[in-house]
Amino acid sequence: MPYRYQVVAEGEAASFRELDLADNPGLPVRKIELRTDGAERAAALGYMAAVPGEAPVLLGWENRTAEPMMAFDTRAADVASLARAVARHAPAGATVLSWWDTSRQLGLLARVAVVNDTNLARPLLLPAQWRGAHSVIESAEEQFWQVASDGEGAARFARYVDALVSTESDGLAALRAMAGPGDAYLIVQIADAYRAGMLRPDRLGIGYRDFPRGSGLHGTIASVKAWLREQGHESYAIDARDPAVLRVFFLTNPESRNTLIARLLPFSTSNPFTLDAPRIVHQQGPYWVFKLSLPSEPAGLGPAPS
């Protein structure tokens, strides 16, 4: 194994103010570091809910290397804010569809019904030098995160990914069938598109590149656009949350623009705000929230951003 996890602190959520979990102050939390041999500094830092008798739930993840390890950065405060919005505004009995990690976070913090409640610990983001040990790392991750051998849950999540990389109409029909009757919400982020592409590379071509921020944001964006033109990437989305870099996700072929996940996210060739069904009802940090079923009197999670 090229790395190990190390618990550096544990206690109730109230002791970790950076997590912004005032609504769940008694939640047992462990702060962990991902350590590699010979390195003085941790390669990544994470927080996980450690409820006795249950598989741990990753609440936040911060990569401290140029290349993401295991997962993209996840800000615990963004997760907490999303959970509060869902808990306060989603109608009773509403169902949430999202990636398995987001689903487990919302099931724990917002206590809503989620479709993808199985802990799957995949796909793994591995640096190039670790990919030869993929099977060993995958086995170790499943053990650490207590991944259950839930064939039904894994199959259900596979159908969810298939829906995201289908055409808009086919994908929405599949998601509505998965959600069942009643109010249903779909929550996606740009990282989901990349992970869907990892799992279904034949149906969604997507990549990303990080650009160091220069002295001015406009100059950096100009450099980004020049690089995209040179590479022939017309469809892209920029994640500007990191103060040090701009992360640019780009679709690598025209067909990928027509997938449901690409239509739902703010790529340069799409506009989520123009969609009638599903309809965007909330945007929180990196998360985009859509309502799948529209009753006569729509009740969203708050006003859509302008």
N, C-alpha and C positions, 0 to 999 in steps of 0.2 A: 504494500500500500504506500502510495507516495504522500499521504497526508494522514492526519488524525484530527478528531474533534476533542476539544478540551473545554470542560465547564469552568468558567471563570467567576461566575456569580449565580446565585439563585435566591429566590424569595417570592413574595407576592407582587403582583403587578404594581401596586401602589409604591413599591420601592424603586421602580424603574420609571421615573417621570417622563423619560424620553419616549416611552411607548404611547403616552397619551391614552391610557386605559382607565380613565376615571370611572367609567361605567362598569368596569370589571375589576375593582381594586383587589379582590381576594384571589384572583387567578394565579395559580402557581406558574412561575416563569423561570427559565434558565437562560443565562447569557452564555453563548458558546463562541469559541474561536476555531477556525480551521487553520491548523498548523502544518507546515511542510518542514521536512528535515533540513537542518542547516540554516534556516531563515530566522532572524531575530524577531521579525514582525509577523503578526498573523496575516495570512493571505485573505481571510474573510472573517467577518463578525456577524453573528446572528442571534436572534432571540426566538425561543420556542416556548409555547404553552405546554406544560408537563402535568396534565391532569392524571392523577393516579388511576390505573386501569384502562387508560385510553392511549392511542398512538399520539405522539407529540404533533403539535401544529406549529409550523414555521410562521412567526409573526413579522419578522423583519430580517433582511439580509443585506449586508454591505460588503461589496467586493473592494479589496484594497490592492488589487493588481490591475495591470492594464487590460488583461483578458478575464472575463467573468469565469468564475469557478462554481460549478453545480447549478447556479441559478443567477438570473439577472437581479440587480438591486431591487429590493422591496422595502419601502419606507413604512415602518410600523405605524407612524402617525397617519399616513395615507390610508392604510388598512383600517385603523380605528375610526377615522372620519367617515369612510365608506360604510362601515358597520353601523355607526350611529344613524346615518341617513336612512339606511335600509330598515333598521329596527324601529325608527320613529315614524316613517311614512309609508312603508309597504302595508297594504291591507292584510288583515288577519287571514291566514291560509294561503297567502301568495307563495309561489314557487320561484326559486332563483336558479338559473342556468349560468354556469361560469366554469372556468378552468378548475381542475380538481383542487389546486392549492387555495385559490380564492374562495371556492365553495366551502372548504373546510374552515377557513378563517371566519366566513360569515355565519356558518352553522354554529360555531363556538361563540362568537362575540355578539352576533345579532339574533341568534336563536331563531333563524328562519328555516323553512324547508328547502333543502338544496338537492339537486338531482345527482350531482357528482360528489358523493360524500366519501368515496374510497381514497385512502392514502396510497398514491402510486409512485411517488418519487421519480418521475420521469417526464420529459427527457432530461438527461444530464448534460450540462454545459461543461465540457472538459477541454482544458488546454491541449494543444497538439501533442505535447510530449507525454500526455497521460492516456491518449486514446488507445494505445496498444494494450492497456490494462482495463479496458472498458468493462468486461464481464466481471472481473474481480471487484472493481469499484462499484458496479451496479449491485452486486451481492452484498457488499458491505453497507451501502446506502440503505438497501431494503431492511437490513438488520437494525441499523441505527435508528431509522425512522419507523420501525415496526410495521412494515408493509404487510398487510394481510393477503393471503392467497384467495382473494375475492374475484373469482372469474366473472361473475355477473357484473360487479362494479367496473371491472376493467373493460368488459364488452360494452357496457353502457357509455363509458367515457370514449371508447373508440367510435361509437356512433355519433357522439357529440363532435369529435374532431372531424369526422367525415362530413357532418353538416356544415361546419365552418368553412371547409374547402370546397363545398359544392357551389353551384350557382345560387344566386340570391333566392329565387323562388323555391328550388328544391331544398335548400338548406333551411329556410324558414319553416317549410312544411314539416321537415324532420324534427326541428326543435319544438314546434308546437305539439307534435305527437309525443315527444319525450316529456314535456312539461305537464301534460294532462289538462283537465278542465280547470277553469278559474284563472285568476290573475297570474301572469308569469312575467318575469323580468330576465333579461339577458345582459350580462356584464362582461365586457371585453376590454383588453388593453393591447397596446402594440406588441408587447412581449408575447402575447398569446399567438399573434400571427407568425412570429418567428418560430415559436415552439411547434405550432401546427405544421409549418414548413419542414421542420426537422423530422416530424413523424410522418408526413405525407409529401415528400419531396417531389413526387411525380405529379402532384396536383397543385402545389403552391411553391413557386420559386421566390425565395426572399433571402436577403443578406443584410448585413449592417456594417458600418464603419464608424469609428470614433475620430472626431476632428478636435484637436486642442483649441481651446478658445484663445483668440488673439486679444489684443488690447481693446478691440471693439467688436461687438456682436455682429454688426452689419458686415464688417470685413470678413469675419469667419463664415457667415452665411453665403457671402459672395464666392468664397473659395469652395464651399460645399457644392453650390450650384454649378460651378465651373467643372468640378470633378464629376458630378453626375452627368453633365452634358458629354464630357469626354468618354465616359463609360457607356453612354447610351441608355441610362436609367431615367425614364420619364416619370415613373410613379414612385414617390418617396414620402416619408414622414420623418419629422425631426423631433427628437426628444431633447429638450433644452433644460431639463431639471438639474443636471449636474453643473455646478458652477465652473468646473475645469474643462469639460469637453461637451461637444454636441454629438449625440449619437444619432446617426442617420440610418434608418431602415429603408431598403429599396426593393421593389419587385423586379425580378430578373427576366420576366417575359410578359407579353401582353395578355396572355390567357389568365394570369394570376389576378389581374385587375377585376375580373368578373366573379371572383369568389366572394362568398358572403362576408367573410372576415375582412377582406379588403374594402368592401363597400361600407362596412360599419365603422371603419376607422378613418382618421383624417389624413389619408394619403393625398398627394397632389392631384390625383385623378378621380377623387371621390369627395362627397360632401355629406356626412351623416345627417346634417340638419335638413336636408331636402327629402329624407325618407319619411313616408307616411306610415308605413307598417313594415318593420317595427318603427316606433317613434321614440326619439331620444327624449328622456325625461330628466336626466341628471348627468352631471359630469363632475367627478371628484378626483383630483390628482391625475393619475394616469388612466383612471377607469371611466369608461363610457357605459351608461346604463340606458337600456332600451326596454320599452314595454312591448311584449309580444302580443298580448290579447287586449283589445281596446273595447271596454264597455261603453255604454251610451254616455256616461259621465266619466271621462277619463280621470284617474287619480294617480298622479305620478309621484316621484320621490322629490318633488320640488321643481322650481322653474328651470327650464333648459337654459344654459348659458347663452348669452347673446354673441 
